């Protein structure tokens, strides 16, 4: 058994879903994190409930929500390796008489033990239509690390190949990296849409699903092959799907069993597709 799998199974018991490189638990992440103590996680990618009344959450008083956030984030910090990273997506919340939509990161800046490297703006086309406000078309990702001087950043793996003049020269030297340009801190990646005529091909029945392209950029850019990725709020399982495809190990927690079922079906299909592709490669391999 892999060392990391042994660590989790010994402490948490039988998972809801298990594959060679993946464990999914139908557990509250706080309960799970309280049973774990070793710093074995290389990268955490997650998006907790925003406390706005979605079907998968119960609204807490704002102070209670921030205290809850502090607890699970500290649990993630405890599990993270010294060179590990934490990618956190948070939305907006209303505060009576103060704000229609204040970014949650503004409220937790002093409660996160990680070191903040950068805020990344995820820009997309579809979204809420505003009549008395500008239509929201972005979400924020916060890139944290445990050690501000030593962390993983695979820029060449996530370079944007859409360079207008890739071979432009100055004084005989190429001005651009031939692998592509730095993708910057604004990422234009399409949302996973729903609807009869515009539903994304990767759409599941989960109401808040991240696109594979978005999570792939984070996985490839901020972790290495065979490292361990954690998602405490696994949701539809996009982090797990991408992790498996990109040759990482994945551990995830999800409190709602119906979402665990979505993930199990999705990941089974992913693993089957990988097996078929690998088999076809071997079949047509030149000896």
N, C-alpha and C positions, 0 to 999 in steps of 0.2 A: 504493500500500500504506500502511496506517496506520503511523505512526512506531513505535508499540510493537510491532507485529507484525514490522516490519522489524528491530528490535533483537533480538528473540528468534530469528527465522529465520536471520539472518545469523550468529549465534553458535551456535545449536543445531541448525540444519539443518531438514529437513522434519519436521513434526509427525506424530503418529499420527492426529490428527483436527484438521481446520481448518474453521472457519466464519467468517463475516464478523466476529464479535465474540469469537471463541474459538479458542484453541490448546491442545491437549492433547499432552503428550510422554510417551512410554513410556521414562522415564528415572529413575534414582536422583536425588532432589532435590539431594543434596550435589554430585554430578557436574555437574548443571545449574547450580546456584548458583555454582559455581566459575568458570563461563564468563561470568558476568554481573556487571556492575559499576555500571551506571547506576541512580540513584535515581528509578525511574519507577512504582513500585507505590503505590497509594493505600490499599489495604486488603488485609491477609492474613487469611484465615479458614482454620483448619486444625486437624486432630486427628491427631497422629502415633501410631504404634504405642505401646502402653503398656508393652511389655516383659513381657508376662504369658503369652506362648506362644500367641497367636492364630495362625490358619492363614496369615496374611499377614506374619508376623514370626519372627525367630529371637531367642531369649533371649540377652541380653548380660549380662555382669557389671554390677552396678549402676553402678560407677564408669565403665565403658565406655559405658553407656547415657547417663549424664549428660554425658560428654564429647562424645558424638555429638550430643546435644540442643543443647549449647552451640554446636557448629559450624554446624548448620543454622539455628538461631535468629539467629546473627550474620550468616549469609548473607542471611536475610530482612531484617534490620535495614539492611544495606548497600543493598538494593534499594528500601527504603521512602522515600518522599518526606518532607521535613521535617514536613509536616502529616498524615502517614499514620498508620494504626493497625494493630494486630496483635491478632487475636482467637484465643486459644489454648485448646483443650479438652484436658485431661489427666485421666486416671483415677487409679486406686490401684495400688499395688504392695506385695507382701509383702516384709518384711525378716526373715530368720530370727532368732528370739529377741528381736525388737524390736517388730514390728508385723504384724498380720494384713493390714491394708490402710491404708497411709499415703498420703495424697494426694501425687501427684508434684509439684504446685506447691510443696509445702513444701521439696522437695529442689533446686529450681532457682531459688529466689527471688533468689539473688545472682549468677546466671549469665545473666540476661536484661538486655541493654543498654537495652531500652525502659523507659518510665516506666509503672508500674501505676496505672491510674485506679481500677479496681474489680474485685471478684470477683462474678460472676453465678452464681446457683444455678439450674440447669435441673432442675425437678421434674417427674416423670412417674409414671404409674400402674403400668405393667407393669414387671417386673424379677425379680431373683433372690429366691426365698423363703428366709428365714433361720429356722433352728431354734435355733441357739446365738448368734445375733446379730440385730440389727434389720435387717429387709429393706431393702436399698439401693434408694432411689428418687430419686437425684439424681446429676447430674454438674456439674462446675464449668467455667465459662468465665472466662478472665482477659482483661480489656480493657486492653491496653497502647497507649500512643501514643509517638511519637517526640519531640514537643514538648508538654510538660505544660500550656502556656499557649495553644496554638493547635492545635485538632483539630476534626474534623467530628463533630457530634452533632445529628442531625435528630430531635429529640424529637417534634415534631408528626406526623412520618411514622409513628411507632410507638406512638402513644398507645393505651391500652386503652379501647375504646369501651364496655366493660361497666361503666358507672357506675350505681350503684343509684339515686342521686338527682341526675341530671345538671343539673337546673334549681333546685336548692336555693339559697336566697339568704340573705345576712346583711347587714342594714342596706341592703337594696335592691340589693345587688350579688351576682352569681353567685359561689358558692363554688367551683365546678368549671369547668375549661376545657371549653368546649362540644365540643372535638375529642376529649375523653377524658382519662383520668388517666395519670399517669406509670406505666409498667408495672412499676416497682420493680426491685430486684435479685434477685427470685425469679420465674422464668418457668415457668408451668405449661403445658407444651406436650407433647402426646402423643408417645410414641416411635413409630418405625416398627416395627410388630410383624410376626411371622411365624407360620406355622401354618396348618393346613387351614381352620379356621373363623374365625380372627381376624387373618389377614394384612392389612396395610394396603394400600390401593389403589396406593400409590406404591412398594411393595416391589419391589426388584430381588434378584438372587441374591447381592449383596454382603453379607457377614456383619455389617457395622457401618455402617449407613446412617443419616444424620441426616435428620430430617423437614424438608420444604420450609418449613413454617411457621417453624421455628426459624431457619434460615439466612436466610429472607426478612427477619425482624426485624433481623438483624445487617446485612445488605446495605443495607436502606433506612435504618436508623438511623445508620450509621457510614460511609457513602460517598455520593457524589452521582452522578447520571446521567452516563453517558459516562466515568466514571473506571475505573481498572484494578484488578481484584481478582486476587490470587494465592492458589492453594492448593497447597502443596508435596506434600501427601499426598491426592490427589484422590479416591481410593477409588471410590465409586459415582457421583460426579459431581454431587452435590446443589448444591455451590457454583456449578458451571458452569451448571446448569439455572436456578437462581435469578438468577444474574448476567445471563444472556441475557434472561430474562423481565422483569427490572427495568432493562433498557437500560444495562447495564454491559459492559465488556470483561473477559475472563477468560483467565488463563494458568494451566495446571495441570500438575503432574508426577505420574506414577504408575508405580511400578517393575514392577508385575505386568501383563503384557499382557492377561490374561483380564479384568481390571478395566477396562482401556482399551477393550476390546471392549464391555463393558456400557455404559460411558459413551458411546461412539460411537453405539450404537443408541438410547440414551436421549435424547441431545442431538439426534439426527436427528429423532426423533419430536417433541421440544419445538419445534424450528425449523419443522417442517412444520405443527404445530398453530398456531403464531403466524402463519404465512403464511396459513393458512385463515381465521383470525379477522380478520386485517387485510383480506383480500380480501372477506369478508362485510360488513365495515364500509363499504368503498368501494362495494360493490354497492347497499347500502340507504341510502347517504348522500343527503340531500336537497339537490338542486341549487338 
